[in-house]
Amino acid sequence: MAAVAGNLGAVAGASLNSNVLVKLDGGSVSSSAFLGRKLATGGSIKANVKHQGVVGKRRGVVAYVAPSTTEKSVNEPKKAAGGIAEGQKGGQCFGVFCVTYDLKEGERPKTWRKTVRIAVSGAAGMIANHLLFKLASGEVFGQDQPIALNLLGSERSRDALEGVAMELEDSLFPLLREVNIGIEPEEVFADADWALLIGAKPRGPGMERADLLDLNGQIFANQGKALNKVASPDVKVLVVGNPCNTNALIALKNAPRLNPRNFHALTRLDENRAKCQLALKAGVFYDNVSNMTIWGNHSTTQVPDFLNAKIHGARVVDVIQDEKWLKEEFTPRVQKRGGALIQKWGRSSAASTAVSIADAIKSLITPTPEGDWFSSGVYTNGNPYGIAEDIIYSMPCRSAGDGSWELVTDCEINDYLRERMKKSEDELLAEKKCVAHLIGQENGYCDLPEGDTMLPGEL
Ligand SMILES: NC(=O)c1ccc[n+]([C@@H]2O[C@H](COP(=O)([O-])OP(=O)(O)OC[C@H]3O[C@@H](n4cnc5c(N)ncnc54)[C@H](O)[C@@H]3O)[C@@H](O)[C@H]2O)c1
């Protein structure tokens, strides 16, 4: 943890043990048992600061004030959860986010809602570097919604994680009430209302696809176990790290306490890409494209559904009237968009992925517009499309805006779609066999379909 910022900068360089009481600027500073961040001076501070009665004393301070009407104020003693030592929940509080101020009742921002706690893995990576600032700005959860960020990194990205937290400090986001960092999922996921699982190992040179499934699968098995143990019982889990459908299944299977319906694999980027291509072809602005389903796996077997999609409320097939283009150009273009982007600038999509994560969250916390739907990789426990049960498969969903979703059950499926949907389903069933040892099943074997269908460069 870093407990050094603002007024506390004066003590930088000191090494404070836990349970020390420090008087500072007339306020009282009490410490908790957080681990200290190494300071530039080589010292470390083990203090969680409680500074009273200084609201408005320096510009921007009020922006970080916690208590308000939120019940998750860092001023309140933290209850132990899931065997996590008190003071370690959520990871280690960082810098200015360790400073909390007691506000007088009348000074609390009454319009703010209960703090939402968001755990983000791979927080020092490229996607998170875009996403975290969207979350903190209020763009995703709303301008009256304070948030706490619990950031999970890997051993290798420990320093980078602090760099990210420093940038969050310097951004002075009014709604950002806490930033906690750590490398232990059981600490970082504590009390999480949302878990955005982005961090994963990239595919190394010469690495077989099966090896990657196993390597990343172990990460998601551990993270599933940690979520099961310490996250909020209603935590919404969005898996981004590839292969995201199977990783989501692994996390779900390792979290029996949690509702399987709360696990999602991100296919919103694919949906957005498909909408963009249809808009381009039809010569319309892309917000006129609706009802876009991505069926199946987030791989090149995914099926962008032009049969049920609409432009200006009319069927795409009636507006574009070029079936050959829809089948032979549109479909592979969406399936391989990730690779095309990498060829252009040498790295995988990060900003547009972050946008699509924001979109995916907003789709679950906002009522879906009448007649429309969104795509998400969801648990196939009962569906009218004949998709195998017990996998994570992208399908059309609607939400009442409370974090839950319902399947759209009346899509038209023709032979063209059915054949391709089956291929993607077969791929997911094969991936599931490969990771049987990680989801409590026996007799696993890895016999993946011919060809490399994972998105190029994204693995
Ligand atoms: N589903 C999608 O639409 C989609 C789109 C783009 C990328 N992705 C995937 O998202 C993932 C992240 O992409 P990126 O560009 O941010 O990668 P990145 O390499 O920039 O960042 C990944 C970060 O995760 C960290 N990490 C690795 N293992 C970890 C672990 N066990 N716990 C916590 N952190 C860990 C790494 O140290 C790194 O900082 C990749 O798997 C990529 O394939 C998915």
The ligand as a Gaussian input file, in Angstrom:
#p B3LYP/6-31G(d) Opt

LIG

0 1
 N      -12.519000     -10.437000     -25.475000
 C      -12.075000      -9.482000     -26.246000
 O      -12.821000      -8.890000     -27.026000
 C      -10.622000      -9.089000     -26.219000
 C      -10.165000      -8.041000     -27.039000
 C       -8.826000      -7.671000     -26.956000
 C       -7.962000      -8.347000     -26.102000
 N       -8.449000      -9.367000     -25.336000
 C       -7.577000     -10.092000     -24.397000
 O       -7.416000      -9.295000     -23.224000
 C       -6.223000      -9.714000     -22.563000
 C       -5.434000      -8.488000     -22.100000
 O       -5.067000      -7.705000     -23.197000
 P       -4.085000      -6.433000     -23.002000
 O       -3.906000      -5.850000     -24.357000
 O       -4.548000      -5.576000     -21.910000
 O       -2.759000      -7.215000     -22.591000
 P       -1.454000      -6.649000     -21.839000
 O       -0.400000      -7.695000     -22.069000
 O       -1.196000      -5.244000     -22.201000
 O       -1.894000      -6.670000     -20.305000
 C       -2.137000      -7.831000     -19.608000
 C       -1.728000      -7.565000     -18.187000
 O       -2.179000      -8.663000     -17.393000
 C       -1.185000      -8.948000     -16.455000
 N       -1.376000     -10.315000     -15.991000
 C       -0.944000     -11.466000     -16.536000
 N       -1.316000     -12.492000     -15.780000
 C       -2.014000     -11.986000     -14.744000
 C       -2.643000     -12.535000     -13.629000
 N       -2.614000     -13.856000     -13.393000
 N       -3.272000     -11.725000     -12.757000
 C       -3.293000     -10.405000     -12.958000
 N       -2.690000      -9.807000     -13.997000
 C       -2.068000     -10.595000     -14.881000
 C        0.125000      -8.726000     -17.203000
 O        1.196000      -8.515000     -16.316000
 C       -0.226000      -7.463000     -17.997000
 O        0.069000      -6.300000     -17.242000
 C       -5.491000     -10.632000     -23.537000
 O       -5.746000     -11.964000     -23.172000
 C       -6.171000     -10.332000     -24.852000
 O       -6.088000     -11.444000     -25.732000
 C       -9.756000      -9.742000     -25.374000

